Amino acid sequence: MSIAVPRAGGPLPLLVAEYADGRTFELPFVYLSGLELSGTASGPRMAESLISIECPAPFWTARDALSFSVANESSGVGLLPNLAQLPVSRSAAIGSITLENPGDVDSDISWTITGPGGPTPISINGVGFVFEAVLQSGEVITIVRTPTGVKVLDQAGANRYADLGPAPKFPRLPAGISVVDIEMANASPGGWEPTTDIIQTNRVTSPSLRVSAEGWQAFGAGLARTATGFYGSDAGFLALTWAAASTPEAAVQVQVPAAVGDVLSASLSVLSSVAQTVRVMTQFVDYAGAPVGPLTLGGSVELPANTPVVVGVDSTDLDPAPEGTVGFRFMASVDVVGGRSWAVGDTFAASLGIVTASPARTVFFDGSFEGAGWAGTADASESVLFDRVRVNQSTVQGFYKPRREVVY
């Protein structure tokens, strides 16, 4: 237990109870009497004294508010609870959630309604109010209890109390379990908007081989680039086509810039006209293309005929790039022992390469994907994937601070 004393003229001093799990409860008080000590002796002294205080609001109140959110998600099933800082679970009724107040007395609860949408009925255990106005996108209504009543304000601070339905009730949130019902007509799931924060970079400069095969190589019985590929009409692939019968030996690979200490994950999509066995291989190289460090062999992968398969490796299977590294090769090589021989007309191809400085493989993207961009020339440069935020989404949020009669 401690006492927080504000500056002169500030709010009331606080008794503060801090728990090991990080929870903090506060109790404002007014000093009445006690601690009257006198004496002239010098040196350390210890004294015990009773003090008299008065608490205008005699409940310990959490310093930090808990919150929950109900939003219109893109799944099309209406308002669903978003698990936030509280244990919130959805019931069978859309917009109805079960909420636990961990305090031992009821708590004031404030509301934030964000358009578009409305009317919006809100109730706790069947008692509540309706905000009847239909909000436009960007409009925000705040409903908060004050010592003198309830304020209903919009984002500009204007009074919107008149937009409430008849006989509104503003219940407190009881201790324990309650059912909170929230619905909003004409609600919108909004959309995603990219930010300027880059969360991934695909180092492959021709990830879908739309323009060129820069960084890509193939080893086998012939090389041909086709304008369309197996992942969409605008995705080409680097293809080997056999003009004569051959042994299984063949490979496709992509090489990207790398630096000492890099920790990389990689994948690419491979396609064989016949059932085949391939093995993933990686190699760091120097400025002349000579190997730096050992060739890393991954596990074998079975490719069904005419079926694209993503093969890859996580950084947990690779050591960081050693001294002298300037490049990284990622290869899908037909297993000489387990693979089958090629016949005339057989093909082996690869496309959609992705190499990122991340601990695990990620889903393929390039600069043409939504929320992504090109680091340079479109279709012929590295790609960056931006973080995204949801905008214009209809939401209703509740905020409250648990209260206790006694703390230990």
N, C-alpha and C positions, 0 to 999 in steps of 0.2 A: 504494500500500500504506500502511496506517495501523495504529495500535495503539489498541485500545479498552481502557481500564483501568477496572475496576469499583471500587465503593466497598470499603473494608476489610470483610472478612468475606463479600463477595459471591462470585459465580462467578469462574472463571478469567479472566484477561485474554485478549483476542482479537487475533489478526492479522486485518485486514479488507482484502479485495480488492473494489474497486468497479469495475463495468464501465459503459461509456457508455450501454448500453441499460437500465440500472437494476438489473441483477442484482448481488447482493452475496453474497460467500462469506466465511465466518468459520472461523478455526482457533484453538481454545483452546490455551494453552500455559502452561508453568511456567518461570519464570526460574531459571536455575542460576547463571550467573556472567557477568562482563564489565562494561564501562562503569565500571571502577574508575578514577576520575580524581582528581588532587589538584593543588593549585597555589594561589598567592595573587595572581597577576596579575589586574588589573582590566581591564575593557573586553571587547569582543567576542572570542570564542574559537571555533575550529572544531576538532573532533577526530573521528577515525575510530577505531572500536573494534569488535572482534569480541565478540559475546555468545553465550552458550550457553543454549539453551532446550530444554525437553522437551515433546513433544506427546502427551498420553495417548491421544487419538484422532486419529491422523495423517491425517485427510482433511479437506479444505476442504468445508464444508457450507453450502448455501444458507441465507441468513437467513429467507427467506420460503418457506413450504410451497406446493407445487403441489397441485391437487386435481382430482378428477373425480367425477362423480355418475352413477348409474344409477337410473332411477325408473320406476315403473309409470305410463305415460301413458294418457290417456283414449281413445287410438286402438284399444285392445283387442288390441294385438299383444304385450303383455307388457312385460318390462323393457327399456327402450331407453336408450342413452347420452345424457346431457345434456352438450353441449359446454360445458365450464366454462373453466378457466384453461389447459387442456392441449389439444394437438391430438388429439382422440379421434375415431375413425371406427368405424362399426358394421360388423361382418362379417355373413355370411349367417345365422349362428346367433344366435337371440334371446338377449340378455344377454351376448354375447361381444363384446369390444371390443379393438381394437388400440391399445396405449398406448406412447408413447415417453418414456423416461427420458433427458434430455439430459446427465446426468452421465457420468463415465467409470468409476465403480465402482457396485456395487449400493447400494440405499438402503433403510432401514427404512420400512415402510409401516404406517400405522394405519388402522383401519376404524371407521365409524359406521353402524350398522344401525338404521333407524327403522321401526317397525311402523305399520300392521298387516301381519302376514304371517310366513311361515316354514313349514318349515325353510329355511335359507339357505346353500347351498354357495358357497364362494368359492375360486378357485384362480388361480395365476399360472403360466402355462406347464405346466398339468396338475398342479401340486402345491398343496395347500391344506388347508382344513378345512371343517367344516359346523357352523353354529350351529343346533342341532336344535330349540330351543324355538320355539313359535309366539307371536309378539309381538302384543300388543293395540295399538290406536291410541294413540299418545302414548308408548309404551315405546321407549327408545333404548338400544342396546348399543354400548359403546366397547371396541375391542380395540386395545391399544397395547403395543409392545415397550419394556421398561425395561432398565436395566443388570443387573437380577437375574432377568429372565424376561419373561413375557407376562401382562398384566392384562386381564381380561374383566369389565367393570363395567356395571351398568345406570344409569339416570338418577338413582337414589338413592344410588349409590356401592356397592351390594351386589355381592359377588363372584358372577359367573355362569359361572365356568370350567366348572362341572359340566354346563352345558348344551351343551358342545361334543361333537361326535361322537367316536368312537374314534380314537386315534392322530392328533390334529390336527398339521398342519405349518403353520408361519407363515413362508413364504418371503419373502425380501427382493425388491425390484424390481430386476432386473438393468439394467445400462446398455444403451441401445439399445431395440430393439423387443421388446415382450412381448405375449402374448395373455392377457387377464384375463377369466375366466368368472365371472359373477355371476348367480345366479337366486334368486328368492324365491317360494315357493308361497303361495297365498292373498293375494297382494299387491293393493293397492287404489290406483286413481288419485287418490283423495281428491276434493276439490272446491274451488271458488273462494269466498273470503270477502272482502267489501268492507272496505276500511280507511276511516279518516276523511279520508284525503288526496284532495282533489278534483283530477282531472286535466283535466276539460273542463267547461264550462258552456254549455248551449244557451240562448241568450237569447230564443228564440221562446217566448212565453208560452202559446200554443195550438199546440204542435208538430204535433198530430194532429187538431186541431179537434174534440176529443171533447165539449167543453162550450160553447165559444164561438169566435168568429172574431176575438178580440181581437188587434189588430195586423195583421190581414189585410184586403186590399182587392182588388176586381176592377173592371175597366173594360171595358164592352162592352154587349151587347144585353140584359142582364138578369142578375139575381143570385138564386141559390137555394142554400141549404145543405142537403145530404143527410145523413142520419144514418149511413149506412155508406159506406165508401170502398174504394179499390182496393188497400189494403195491409193489410186485415184488417177483421173485422166491427165493431170498435170504433173505427175511424179514419174520421172524417168528412172532407169536403173542401169547399173553397170553389169553387162551380161557376157558370159562365156558361152559360145556355141560350138559344138564339136562337129567338125567336117569329116572326121575319121574316128574309128573306135580308139579308145585310149584307156590307160590305167586310171584309178580313182584320183590321182594327185591333181588338185586344183585349189585355188584360194581366191578370195576377194578381201580387200583390206582398205581402211581409210587411215590417213595420217594427218595429225593436227599439231599445231605448235604446243609446246610444253616447256616448263621451267623446273629447275632444281627444287625438290620438295613438294611438287604437285602431288595431290592425292586425287585420282581420277576414277570415274565410273563411266562405262561405255556400253552401247548396244547398237545393233543394226539389224535390219530385216533381211532375211535371205530366202531365196526361192529356188527350188530345184524341180526340173520337169520329171524327175524320177525320185523314188524314195532314196534317201541318202543319209550318211552319218557325217556330221561336221564336228570339229573341235575348235573352241575359242582359244586364241593366242594373243598375247600382248608383248610389246617390246618398246623400251625407251631408246631413242637414237640421238646421236650427236649432230653437229652442223653439217657433216659430210654424209649423213645417213647411216653411219656405222653403228652397230648395236652398242648400247651402254647398259651394262648389267645383264642378267640372264633373261632368256626367253621364258615367259610364264605361260604354262599350259593349263587351260581350264578343262572342265568336264565335257564329255561328248554329248551331242544333241541329235536326236533322230528327226529328220525332216520328212514328212509325208510328201508324196508327189503332188506338185502343183499347189502347194499350200504355203503361204508366207508364214515364217516363224521368226519371232524376235529372239536373238541370242545376245548375250551380254555378260558383263563381269562387274561386280561391285568393288569399290575401293578396298573393302576388307580383305579381298583376295590378292591385293597388290601391295608391294612396298612403295613408299614415296619415291618420286623420281630422283635418281642418284646424280652425283656431280657430273657435269658435262652434258646434261640433257637439254635438248632444244626441240625435240619432237616425240610424239607418242603414236605408235602403230597399234591398230586394233584389227584383228584378222579372224575370218571364219574360213577354216581350212578343212577340206574333205579328209576324213580319217583314212590314211593309206591302208591301215590294217582292217578296220571295220567297214570301210566304204565299198561301194560297188563300182565296177568299171562303167565307162561312158560309151554310149552307142552314137552313131551318126545322128545329128539333129538334136541331141540332148542339150539342155541349157542349165546354167547355174548363174544366179544373179543376186545382187545386193542393192539395197537402197535405204533411205531414211536413217542415216547415221546420226548418232548423238553422243557427244563426249562432254561431260560436265565435271567441274570441281566439286563433287558432292560425295557423301558417303555411300550412296546407293543409286542404282539406276533410276531414272525418272521417265515419265511418259514422253514420247517423242513430241517435239515441237520445232517449228522454224519460224522465221520472221513473218510469215503469212498467216499464222494462227492468231485468233482473237486474243488480245492481251499481250502479244509479243511484237517484236520489231527486228529489223535488220541492223547490224552494227555498221554496215557499209552498203555495198551494192545489193539491191534486192535479188534474191535467188542465188547469190554468189558471194556471200560473206557470212561471218558468224551471226548467230541469232541471239537475242536477249528476251527473256521472259520477265514481264513486270508483275509486281504484286498488284492485287486488285482489291477494290473496296466496293461494297454494294451501295448503290444510290437509288433514291426515289422509292424506297421500300416502306410500306405501311407497317408501323410498329406501335405497340403499347408497352411501356415499361413501368414497373413499380419499384419504389425505393422505400426502405424502412430500416430503422435502427432497433434491434432487439433491446428489451428492457428487463431488468431484474430487480426484485425487492431486496435480495441479499446476495452478496458476493463472498467468496471464500478465498 
